[in-house]
């Protein structure tokens, strides 16, 4: 997976997890994927996975 695709996917998923509607989450991810540092994306990806794991435990 290329850097922009991973950035977009990670950002959009994070936004949706925090309650941003899908259309807006995708639009904002599209903007930010071009300027966010890959190191930040890596940390956010870890955070997204942790949030998803917590949701599975709590439901």
mmCIF file as Biopython writes it, N, C-alpha, C and O atoms, coordinates in Angstrom:
data_model
#
loop_
_atom_site.group_PDB
_atom_site.id
_atom_site.type_symbol
_atom_site.label_atom_id
_atom_site.label_alt_id
_atom_site.label_comp_id
_atom_site.label_asym_id
_atom_site.label_entity_id
_atom_site.label_seq_id
_atom_site.pdbx_PDB_ins_code
_atom_site.Cartn_x
_atom_site.Cartn_y
_atom_site.Cartn_z
_atom_site.occupancy
_atom_site.B_iso_or_equiv
_atom_site.auth_seq_id
_atom_site.auth_asym_id
_atom_site.pdbx_PDB_model_num
ATOM 1   N N  . UNK A ? 1  ? 0.857   -1.183 0.000  1.0 0.0 1  A 1 
ATOM 2   C CA . UNK A ? 1  ? 0.000   0.000  0.000  1.0 0.0 1  A 1 
ATOM 3   C C  . UNK A ? 1  ? 0.898   1.240  0.000  1.0 0.0 1  A 1 
ATOM 4   O O  . UNK A ? 1  ? 1.851   1.341  0.772  1.0 0.0 1  A 1 
ATOM 5   N N  . UNK A ? 2  ? 0.569   2.163  -0.875 1.0 0.0 2  A 1 
ATOM 6   C CA . UNK A ? 2  ? 1.408   3.353  -0.951 1.0 0.0 2  A 1 
ATOM 7   C C  . UNK A ? 2  ? 1.112   4.320  0.202  1.0 0.0 2  A 1 
ATOM 8   O O  . UNK A ? 2  ? 0.099   4.207  0.893  1.0 0.0 2  A 1 
ATOM 9   N N  . UNK A ? 3  ? 2.017   5.260  0.381  1.0 0.0 3  A 1 
ATOM 10  C CA . UNK A ? 3  ? 1.948   6.190  1.516  1.0 0.0 3  A 1 
ATOM 11  C C  . UNK A ? 3  ? 0.651   6.988  1.541  1.0 0.0 3  A 1 
ATOM 12  O O  . UNK A ? 3  ? 0.021   7.093  2.593  1.0 0.0 3  A 1 
ATOM 13  N N  . UNK A ? 4  ? 0.238   7.551  0.410  1.0 0.0 4  A 1 
ATOM 14  C CA . UNK A ? 4  ? -0.979  8.365  0.389  1.0 0.0 4  A 1 
ATOM 15  C C  . UNK A ? 4  ? -2.210  7.531  0.691  1.0 0.0 4  A 1 
ATOM 16  O O  . UNK A ? 4  ? -3.108  7.980  1.404  1.0 0.0 4  A 1 
ATOM 17  N N  . UNK A ? 5  ? -2.256  6.329  0.156  1.0 0.0 5  A 1 
ATOM 18  C CA . UNK A ? 5  ? -3.397  5.455  0.409  1.0 0.0 5  A 1 
ATOM 19  C C  . UNK A ? 5  ? -3.485  5.090  1.881  1.0 0.0 5  A 1 
ATOM 20  O O  . UNK A ? 5  ? -4.570  5.108  2.463  1.0 0.0 5  A 1 
ATOM 21  N N  . UNK A ? 6  ? -2.344  4.756  2.492  1.0 0.0 6  A 1 
ATOM 22  C CA . UNK A ? 6  ? -2.340  4.417  3.916  1.0 0.0 6  A 1 
ATOM 23  C C  . UNK A ? 6  ? -2.741  5.634  4.746  1.0 0.0 6  A 1 
ATOM 24  O O  . UNK A ? 6  ? -3.521  5.508  5.690  1.0 0.0 6  A 1 
ATOM 25  N N  . UNK A ? 7  ? -2.223  6.791  4.409  1.0 0.0 7  A 1 
ATOM 26  C CA . UNK A ? 7  ? -2.579  8.003  5.139  1.0 0.0 7  A 1 
ATOM 27  C C  . UNK A ? 7  ? -4.072  8.263  5.046  1.0 0.0 7  A 1 
ATOM 28  O O  . UNK A ? 7  ? -4.723  8.549  6.051  1.0 0.0 7  A 1 
ATOM 29  N N  . UNK A ? 8  ? -4.615  8.163  3.838  1.0 0.0 8  A 1 
ATOM 30  C CA . UNK A ? 8  ? -6.046  8.411  3.648  1.0 0.0 8  A 1 
ATOM 31  C C  . UNK A ? 8  ? -6.879  7.428  4.452  1.0 0.0 8  A 1 
ATOM 32  O O  . UNK A ? 8  ? -7.789  7.824  5.181  1.0 0.0 8  A 1 
ATOM 33  N N  . UNK A ? 9  ? -6.567  6.150  4.318  1.0 0.0 9  A 1 
ATOM 34  C CA . UNK A ? 9  ? -7.331  5.115  5.014  1.0 0.0 9  A 1 
ATOM 35  C C  . UNK A ? 9  ? -7.282  5.305  6.528  1.0 0.0 9  A 1 
ATOM 36  O O  . UNK A ? 9  ? -8.305  5.198  7.205  1.0 0.0 9  A 1 
ATOM 37  N N  . UNK A ? 10 ? -6.102  5.583  7.050  1.0 0.0 10 A 1 
ATOM 38  C CA . UNK A ? 10 ? -5.940  5.765  8.492  1.0 0.0 10 A 1 
ATOM 39  C C  . UNK A ? 10 ? -6.701  6.980  8.985  1.0 0.0 10 A 1 
ATOM 40  O O  . UNK A ? 10 ? -7.415  6.906  9.985  1.0 0.0 10 A 1 
ATOM 41  N N  . UNK A ? 11 ? -6.554  8.092  8.295  1.0 0.0 11 A 1 
ATOM 42  C CA . UNK A ? 11 ? -7.232  9.319  8.720  1.0 0.0 11 A 1 
ATOM 43  C C  . UNK A ? 11 ? -8.750  9.172  8.637  1.0 0.0 11 A 1 
ATOM 44  O O  . UNK A ? 11 ? -9.464  9.532  9.572  1.0 0.0 11 A 1 
ATOM 45  N N  . UNK A ? 12 ? -9.236  8.647  7.526  1.0 0.0 12 A 1 
ATOM 46  C CA . UNK A ? 12 ? -10.688 8.483  7.373  1.0 0.0 12 A 1 
ATOM 47  C C  . UNK A ? 12 ? -11.251 7.565  8.446  1.0 0.0 12 A 1 
ATOM 48  O O  . UNK A ? 12 ? -12.309 7.839  9.012  1.0 0.0 12 A 1 
ATOM 49  N N  . UNK A ? 13 ? -10.554 6.489  8.722  1.0 0.0 13 A 1 
ATOM 50  C CA . UNK A ? 13 ? -11.018 5.544  9.740  1.0 0.0 13 A 1 
ATOM 51  C C  . UNK A ? 13 ? -11.042 6.203  11.117 1.0 0.0 13 A 1 
ATOM 52  O O  . UNK A ? 13 ? -11.996 6.026  11.875 1.0 0.0 13 A 1 
ATOM 53  N N  . UNK A ? 14 ? -10.006 6.954  11.438 1.0 0.0 14 A 1 
ATOM 54  C CA . UNK A ? 14 ? -9.971  7.661  12.722 1.0 0.0 14 A 1 
ATOM 55  C C  . UNK A ? 14 ? -11.138 8.632  12.831 1.0 0.0 14 A 1 
ATOM 56  O O  . UNK A ? 14 ? -11.836 8.658  13.844 1.0 0.0 14 A 1 
ATOM 57  N N  . UNK A ? 15 ? -11.346 9.418  11.805 1.0 0.0 15 A 1 
ATOM 58  C CA . UNK A ? 15 ? -12.440 10.394 11.843 1.0 0.0 15 A 1 
ATOM 59  C C  . UNK A ? 15 ? -13.786 9.713  12.033 1.0 0.0 15 A 1 
ATOM 60  O O  . UNK A ? 15 ? -14.618 10.190 12.805 1.0 0.0 15 A 1 
ATOM 61  N N  . UNK A ? 16 ? -14.008 8.612  11.341 1.0 0.0 16 A 1 
ATOM 62  C CA . UNK A ? 16 ? -15.274 7.880  11.480 1.0 0.0 16 A 1 
ATOM 63  C C  . UNK A ? 16 ? -15.424 7.306  12.889 1.0 0.0 16 A 1 
ATOM 64  O O  . UNK A ? 16 ? -16.516 7.323  13.457 1.0 0.0 16 A 1 
ATOM 65  N N  . UNK A ? 17 ? -14.328 6.802  13.448 1.0 0.0 17 A 1 
ATOM 66  C CA . UNK A ? 17 ? -14.373 6.255  14.805 1.0 0.0 17 A 1 
ATOM 67  C C  . UNK A ? 17 ? -14.746 7.306  15.848 1.0 0.0 17 A 1 
ATOM 68  O O  . UNK A ? 17 ? -15.354 6.988  16.870 1.0 0.0 17 A 1 
ATOM 69  N N  . UNK A ? 18 ? -14.378 8.557  15.585 1.0 0.0 18 A 1 
ATOM 70  C CA . UNK A ? 18 ? -14.710 9.602  16.558 1.0 0.0 18 A 1 
ATOM 71  C C  . UNK A ? 18 ? -16.028 10.296 16.236 1.0 0.0 18 A 1 
ATOM 72  O O  . UNK A ? 18 ? -16.381 11.303 16.850 1.0 0.0 18 A 1 
ATOM 73  N N  . UNK A ? 19 ? -16.753 9.740  15.259 1.0 0.0 19 A 1 
ATOM 74  C CA . UNK A ? 19 ? -18.100 10.217 15.016 1.0 0.0 19 A 1 
ATOM 75  C C  . UNK A ? 19 ? -18.292 11.189 13.874 1.0 0.0 19 A 1 
ATOM 76  O O  . UNK A ? 19 ? -19.368 11.770 13.732 1.0 0.0 19 A 1 
ATOM 77  N N  . UNK A ? 20 ? -17.267 11.378 13.057 1.0 0.0 20 A 1 
ATOM 78  C CA . UNK A ? 20 ? -17.411 12.258 11.893 1.0 0.0 20 A 1 
ATOM 79  C C  . UNK A ? 20 ? -18.164 11.475 10.823 1.0 0.0 20 A 1 
ATOM 80  O O  . UNK A ? 20 ? -17.855 10.312 10.564 1.0 0.0 20 A 1 
ATOM 81  N N  . UNK A ? 21 ? -19.161 12.123 10.197 1.0 0.0 21 A 1 
ATOM 82  C CA . UNK A ? 21 ? -19.925 11.437 9.158  1.0 0.0 21 A 1 
ATOM 83  C C  . UNK A ? 21 ? -19.004 11.030 8.012  1.0 0.0 21 A 1 
ATOM 84  O O  . UNK A ? 21 ? -17.996 11.686 7.749  1.0 0.0 21 A 1 
ATOM 85  N N  . UNK A ? 22 ? -19.360 9.947  7.340  1.0 0.0 22 A 1 
ATOM 86  C CA . UNK A ? 22 ? -18.469 9.340  6.355  1.0 0.0 22 A 1 
ATOM 87  C C  . UNK A ? 22 ? -18.021 10.303 5.258  1.0 0.0 22 A 1 
ATOM 88  O O  . UNK A ? 22 ? -16.833 10.360 4.939  1.0 0.0 22 A 1 
ATOM 89  N N  . UNK A ? 23 ? -18.937 11.048 4.686  1.0 0.0 23 A 1 
ATOM 90  C CA . UNK A ? 23 ? -18.586 11.947 3.588  1.0 0.0 23 A 1 
ATOM 91  C C  . UNK A ? 23 ? -17.561 12.996 4.022  1.0 0.0 23 A 1 
ATOM 92  O O  . UNK A ? 23 ? -16.602 13.266 3.300  1.0 0.0 23 A 1 
ATOM 93  N N  . UNK A ? 24 ? -17.763 13.577 5.188  1.0 0.0 24 A 1 
ATOM 94  C CA . UNK A ? 24 ? -16.829 14.574 5.701  1.0 0.0 24 A 1 
ATOM 95  C C  . UNK A ? 24 ? -15.495 13.930 6.075  1.0 0.0 24 A 1 
ATOM 96  O O  . UNK A ? 24 ? -14.436 14.499 5.814  1.0 0.0 24 A 1 
ATOM 97  N N  . UNK A ? 25 ? -15.545 12.749 6.684  1.0 0.0 25 A 1 
ATOM 98  C CA . UNK A ? 25 ? -14.313 12.043 7.055  1.0 0.0 25 A 1 
ATOM 99  C C  . UNK A ? 25 ? -13.450 11.786 5.824  1.0 0.0 25 A 1 
ATOM 100 O O  . UNK A ? 25 ? -12.237 11.994 5.854  1.0 0.0 25 A 1 
ATOM 101 N N  . UNK A ? 26 ? -14.078 11.334 4.746  1.0 0.0 26 A 1 
ATOM 102 C CA . UNK A ? 26 ? -13.340 11.066 3.508  1.0 0.0 26 A 1 
ATOM 103 C C  . UNK A ? 26 ? -12.777 12.348 2.910  1.0 0.0 26 A 1 
ATOM 104 O O  . UNK A ? 26 ? -11.639 12.366 2.440  1.0 0.0 26 A 1 
ATOM 105 N N  . UNK A ? 27 ? -13.561 13.416 2.925  1.0 0.0 27 A 1 
ATOM 106 C CA . UNK A ? 27 ? -13.106 14.688 2.357  1.0 0.0 27 A 1 
ATOM 107 C C  . UNK A ? 27 ? -11.923 15.255 3.135  1.0 0.0 27 A 1 
ATOM 108 O O  . UNK A ? 27 ? -10.960 15.737 2.539  1.0 0.0 27 A 1 
ATOM 109 N N  . UNK A ? 28 ? -11.992 15.199 4.447  1.0 0.0 28 A 1 
ATOM 110 C CA . UNK A ? 28 ? -10.899 15.727 5.271  1.0 0.0 28 A 1 
ATOM 111 C C  . UNK A ? 28 ? -9.647  14.865 5.141  1.0 0.0 28 A 1 
ATOM 112 O O  . UNK A ? 28 ? -8.531  15.383 5.100  1.0 0.0 28 A 1 
ATOM 113 N N  . UNK A ? 29 ? -9.834  13.561 5.076  1.0 0.0 29 A 1 
ATOM 114 C CA . UNK A ? 29 ? -8.690  12.665 4.888  1.0 0.0 29 A 1 
ATOM 115 C C  . UNK A ? 29 ? -7.999  12.963 3.565  1.0 0.0 29 A 1 
ATOM 116 O O  . UNK A ? 29 ? -6.772  12.946 3.478  1.0 0.0 29 A 1 
ATOM 117 N N  . UNK A ? 30 ? -8.794  13.235 2.537  1.0 0.0 30 A 1 
ATOM 118 C CA . UNK A ? 30 ? -8.233  13.559 1.223  1.0 0.0 30 A 1 
ATOM 119 C C  . UNK A ? 30 ? -7.334  14.787 1.301  1.0 0.0 30 A 1 
ATOM 120 O O  . UNK A ? 30 ? -6.276  14.822 0.672  1.0 0.0 30 A 1 
ATOM 121 N N  . UNK A ? 31 ? -7.738  15.776 2.055  1.0 0.0 31 A 1 
ATOM 122 C CA . UNK A ? 31 ? -6.932  16.995 2.193  1.0 0.0 31 A 1 
ATOM 123 C C  . UNK A ? 31 ? -5.649  16.730 2.979  1.0 0.0 31 A 1 
ATOM 124 O O  . UNK A ? 31 ? -4.559  17.128 2.569  1.0 0.0 31 A 1 
ATOM 125 N N  . UNK A ? 32 ? -5.801  16.061 4.099  1.0 0.0 32 A 1 
ATOM 126 C CA . UNK A ? 32 ? -4.685  15.902 5.025  1.0 0.0 32 A 1 
ATOM 127 C C  . UNK A ? 32 ? -3.648  14.879 4.579  1.0 0.0 32 A 1 
ATOM 128 O O  . UNK A ? 32 ? -2.480  14.981 4.954  1.0 0.0 32 A 1 
ATOM 129 N N  . UNK A ? 33 ? -4.060  13.895 3.784  1.0 0.0 33 A 1 
ATOM 130 C CA . UNK A ? 33 ? -3.128  12.838 3.392  1.0 0.0 33 A 1 
ATOM 131 C C  . UNK A ? 33 ? -1.909  13.382 2.653  1.0 0.0 33 A 1 
ATOM 132 O O  . UNK A ? 33 ? -0.869  12.725 2.611  1.0 0.0 33 A 1 
ATOM 133 N N  . UNK A ? 34 ? -2.025  14.559 2.077  1.0 0.0 34 A 1 
ATOM 134 C CA . UNK A ? 34 ? -0.930  15.136 1.298  1.0 0.0 34 A 1 
ATOM 135 C C  . UNK A ? 34 ? 0.089   15.888 2.145  1.0 0.0 34 A 1 
ATOM 136 O O  . UNK A ? 34 ? 1.187   16.183 1.672  1.0 0.0 34 A 1 
ATOM 137 N N  . UNK A ? 35 ? -0.260  16.200 3.389  1.0 0.0 35 A 1 
ATOM 138 C CA . UNK A ? 35 ? 0.638   17.027 4.200  1.0 0.0 35 A 1 
ATOM 139 C C  . UNK A ? 35 ? 1.096   16.363 5.502  1.0 0.0 35 A 1 
ATOM 140 O O  . UNK A ? 35 ? 2.021   16.849 6.152  1.0 0.0 35 A 1 
ATOM 141 N N  . UNK A ? 36 ? 0.462   15.273 5.877  1.0 0.0 36 A 1 
ATOM 142 C CA . UNK A ? 36 ? 0.804   14.646 7.163  1.0 0.0 36 A 1 
ATOM 143 C C  . UNK A ? 36 ? 2.086   13.821 7.032  1.0 0.0 36 A 1 
ATOM 144 O O  . UNK A ? 36 ? 2.303   13.148 6.024  1.0 0.0 36 A 1 
ATOM 145 N N  . UNK A ? 37 ? 2.904   13.882 8.030  1.0 0.0 37 A 1 
ATOM 146 C CA . UNK A ? 37 ? 4.158   13.137 8.047  1.0 0.0 37 A 1 
ATOM 147 C C  . UNK A ? 37 ? 3.867   11.641 8.221  1.0 0.0 37 A 1 
ATOM 148 O O  . UNK A ? 37 ? 3.023   11.270 9.038  1.0 0.0 37 A 1 
ATOM 149 N N  . UNK A ? 38 ? 4.550   10.787 7.471  1.0 0.0 38 A 1 
ATOM 150 C CA . UNK A ? 38 ? 4.339   9.341  7.586  1.0 0.0 38 A 1 
ATOM 151 C C  . UNK A ? 38 ? 4.543   8.794  9.002  1.0 0.0 38 A 1 
ATOM 152 O O  . UNK A ? 38 ? 3.907   7.811  9.384  1.0 0.0 38 A 1 
ATOM 153 N N  . UNK A ? 39 ? 5.419   9.421  9.774  1.0 0.0 39 A 1 
ATOM 154 C CA . UNK A ? 39 ? 5.627   8.972  11.155 1.0 0.0 39 A 1 
ATOM 155 C C  . UNK A ? 39 ? 4.370   9.213  11.991 1.0 0.0 39 A 1 
ATOM 156 O O  . UNK A ? 39 ? 4.036   8.409  12.861 1.0 0.0 39 A 1 
ATOM 157 N N  . UNK A ? 40 ? 3.682   10.313 11.728 1.0 0.0 40 A 1 
ATOM 158 C CA . UNK A ? 40 ? 2.431   10.612 12.434 1.0 0.0 40 A 1 
ATOM 159 C C  . UNK A ? 40 ? 1.365   9.610  12.020 1.0 0.0 40 A 1 
ATOM 160 O O  . UNK A ? 40 ? 0.585   9.148  12.852 1.0 0.0 40 A 1 
ATOM 161 N N  . UNK A ? 41 ? 1.330   9.272  10.732 1.0 0.0 41 A 1 
ATOM 162 C CA . UNK A ? 41 ? 0.362   8.282  10.249 1.0 0.0 41 A 1 
ATOM 163 C C  . UNK A ? 41 ? 0.574   6.948  10.944 1.0 0.0 41 A 1 
ATOM 164 O O  . UNK A ? 41 ? -0.392  6.288  11.328 1.0 0.0 41 A 1 
ATOM 165 N N  . UNK A ? 42 ? 1.815   6.550  11.109 1.0 0.0 42 A 1 
ATOM 166 C CA . UNK A ? 42 ? 2.108   5.279  11.791 1.0 0.0 42 A 1 
ATOM 167 C C  . UNK A ? 42 ? 1.556   5.278  13.212 1.0 0.0 42 A 1 
ATOM 168 O O  . UNK A ? 42 ? 0.950   4.298  13.644 1.0 0.0 42 A 1 
ATOM 169 N N  . UNK A ? 43 ? 1.760   6.360  13.929 1.0 0.0 43 A 1 
ATOM 170 C CA . UNK A ? 43 ? 1.261   6.450  15.311 1.0 0.0 43 A 1 
ATOM 171 C C  . UNK A ? 43 ? -0.263  6.475  15.325 1.0 0.0 43 A 1 
ATOM 172 O O  . UNK A ? 43 ? -0.884  5.844  16.180 1.0 0.0 43 A 1 
ATOM 173 N N  . UNK A ? 44 ? -0.873  7.202  14.382 1.0 0.0 44 A 1 
ATOM 174 C CA . UNK A ? 44 ? -2.332  7.243  14.302 1.0 0.0 44 A 1 
ATOM 175 C C  . UNK A ? 44 ? -2.899  5.870  13.956 1.0 0.0 44 A 1 
ATOM 176 O O  . UNK A ? 44 ? -3.944  5.482  14.478 1.0 0.0 44 A 1 
ATOM 177 N N  . UNK A ? 45 ? -2.223  5.137  13.086 1.0 0.0 45 A 1 
ATOM 178 C CA . UNK A ? 45 ? -2.670  3.791  12.725 1.0 0.0 45 A 1 
ATOM 179 C C  . UNK A ? 45 ? -2.678  2.889  13.962 1.0 0.0 45 A 1 
ATOM 180 O O  . UNK A ? 45 ? -3.602  2.097  14.150 1.0 0.0 45 A 1 
ATOM 181 N N  . UNK A ? 46 ? -1.660  3.008  14.792 1.0 0.0 46 A 1 
ATOM 182 C CA . UNK A ? 46 ? -1.618  2.234  16.041 1.0 0.0 46 A 1 
ATOM 183 C C  . UNK A ? 46 ? -2.762  2.641  16.966 1.0 0.0 46 A 1 
ATOM 184 O O  . UNK A ? 46 ? -3.381  1.790  17.605 1.0 0.0 46 A 1 
ATOM 185 N N  . UNK A ? 47 ? -3.040  3.927  17.036 1.0 0.0 47 A 1 
ATOM 186 C CA . UNK A ? 47 ? -4.127  4.447  17.865 1.0 0.0 47 A 1 
ATOM 187 C C  . UNK A ? 47 ? -5.476  3.942  17.362 1.0 0.0 47 A 1 
ATOM 188 O O  . UNK A ? 47 ? -6.327  3.544  18.158 1.0 0.0 47 A 1 
ATOM 189 N N  . UNK A ? 48 ? -5.671  3.956  16.050 1.0 0.0 48 A 1 
ATOM 190 C CA . UNK A ? 48 ? -6.921  3.461  15.459 1.0 0.0 48 A 1 
ATOM 191 C C  . UNK A ? 48 ? -7.115  1.985  15.809 1.0 0.0 48 A 1 
ATOM 192 O O  . UNK A ? 48 ? -8.211  1.576  16.193 1.0 0.0 48 A 1 
ATOM 193 N N  . UNK A ? 49 ? -6.072  1.202  15.679 1.0 0.0 49 A 1 
ATOM 194 C CA . UNK A ? 49 ? -6.184  -0.222 16.014 1.0 0.0 49 A 1 
ATOM 195 C C  . UNK A ? 49 ? -6.521  -0.422 17.492 1.0 0.0 49 A 1 
ATOM 196 O O  . UNK A ? 49 ? -7.309  -1.304 17.833 1.0 0.0 49 A 1 
ATOM 197 N N  . UNK A ? 50 ? -5.936  0.381  18.360 1.0 0.0 50 A 1 
ATOM 198 C CA . UNK A ? 50 ? -6.238  0.302  19.791 1.0 0.0 50 A 1 
ATOM 199 C C  . UNK A ? 50 ? -7.696  0.669  20.053 1.0 0.0 50 A 1 
ATOM 200 O O  . UNK A ? 50 ? -8.366  0.008  20.846 1.0 0.0 50 A 1 
ATOM 201 N N  . UNK A ? 51 ? -8.188  1.707  19.403 1.0 0.0 51 A 1 
ATOM 202 C CA . UNK A ? 51 ? -9.592  2.098  19.564 1.0 0.0 51 A 1 
ATOM 203 C C  . UNK A ? 51 ? -10.528 0.983  19.098 1.0 0.0 51 A 1 
ATOM 204 O O  . UNK A ? 51 ? -11.523 0.682  19.756 1.0 0.0 51 A 1 
ATOM 205 N N  . UNK A ? 52 ? -10.202 0.380  17.968 1.0 0.0 52 A 1 
ATOM 206 C CA . UNK A ? 52 ? -11.044 -0.702 17.454 1.0 0.0 52 A 1 
ATOM 207 C C  . UNK A ? 52 ? -11.039 -1.888 18.410 1.0 0.0 52 A 1 
ATOM 208 O O  . UNK A ? 52 ? -12.076 -2.517 18.620 1.0 0.0 52 A 1 
ATOM 209 N N  . UNK A ? 53 ? -9.893  -2.199 18.987 1.0 0.0 53 A 1 
ATOM 210 C CA . UNK A ? 53 ? -9.808  -3.304 19.948 1.0 0.0 53 A 1 
ATOM 211 C C  . UNK A ? 53 ? -10.636 -3.001 21.195 1.0 0.0 53 A 1 
ATOM 212 O O  . UNK A ? 53 ? -11.313 -3.879 21.729 1.0 0.0 53 A 1 
ATOM 213 N N  . UNK A ? 54 ? -10.577 -1.763 21.649 1.0 0.0 54 A 1 
ATOM 214 C CA . UNK A ? 54 ? -11.370 -1.372 22.824 1.0 0.0 54 A 1 
ATOM 215 C C  . UNK A ? 54 ? -12.859 -1.471 22.533 1.0 0.0 54 A 1 
ATOM 216 O O  . UNK A ? 54 ? -13.633 -1.910 23.384 1.0 0.0 54 A 1 
ATOM 217 N N  . UNK A ? 55 ? -13.258 -1.069 21.350 1.0 0.0 55 A 1 
ATOM 218 C CA . UNK A ? 55 ? -14.681 -1.157 20.969 1.0 0.0 55 A 1 
ATOM 219 C C  . UNK A ? 55 ? -15.143 -2.598 20.961 1.0 0.0 55 A 1 
ATOM 220 O O  . UNK A ? 55 ? -16.252 -2.896 21.403 1.0 0.0 55 A 1 
ATOM 221 N N  . UNK A ? 56 ? -14.291 -3.516 20.454 1.0 0.0 56 A 1 
ATOM 222 C CA . UNK A ? 56 ? -14.655 -4.937 20.433 1.0 0.0 56 A 1 
ATOM 223 C C  . UNK A ? 56 ? -14.828 -5.477 21.838 1.0 0.0 56 A 1 
ATOM 224 O O  . UNK A ? 56 ? -15.742 -6.260 22.097 1.0 0.0 56 A 1 
ATOM 225 N N  . UNK A ? 57 ? -13.962 -5.068 22.742 1.0 0.0 57 A 1 
ATOM 226 C CA . UNK A ? 57 ? -14.028 -5.533 24.127 1.0 0.0 57 A 1 
ATOM 227 C C  . UNK A ? 57 ? -15.281 -5.017 24.815 1.0 0.0 57 A 1 
ATOM 228 O O  . UNK A ? 57 ? -15.921 -5.739 25.580 1.0 0.0 57 A 1 
ATOM 229 N N  . UNK A ? 58 ? -15.631 -3.755 24.537 1.0 0.0 58 A 1 
ATOM 230 C CA . UNK A ? 58 ? -16.752 -3.114 25.221 1.0 0.0 58 A 1 
ATOM 231 C C  . UNK A ? 58 ? -18.122 -3.465 24.635 1.0 0.0 58 A 1 
ATOM 232 O O  . UNK A ? 58 ? -19.147 -3.163 25.246 1.0 0.0 58 A 1 
ATOM 233 N N  . UNK A ? 59 ? -18.150 -4.090 23.475 1.0 0.0 59 A 1 
ATOM 234 C CA . UNK A ? 59 ? -19.458 -4.421 22.887 1.0 0.0 59 A 1 
ATOM 235 C C  . UNK A ? 59 ? -19.750 -5.884 22.931 1.0 0.0 59 A 1 
ATOM 236 O O  . UNK A ? 59 ? -20.809 -6.316 22.476 1.0 0.0 59 A 1 
#
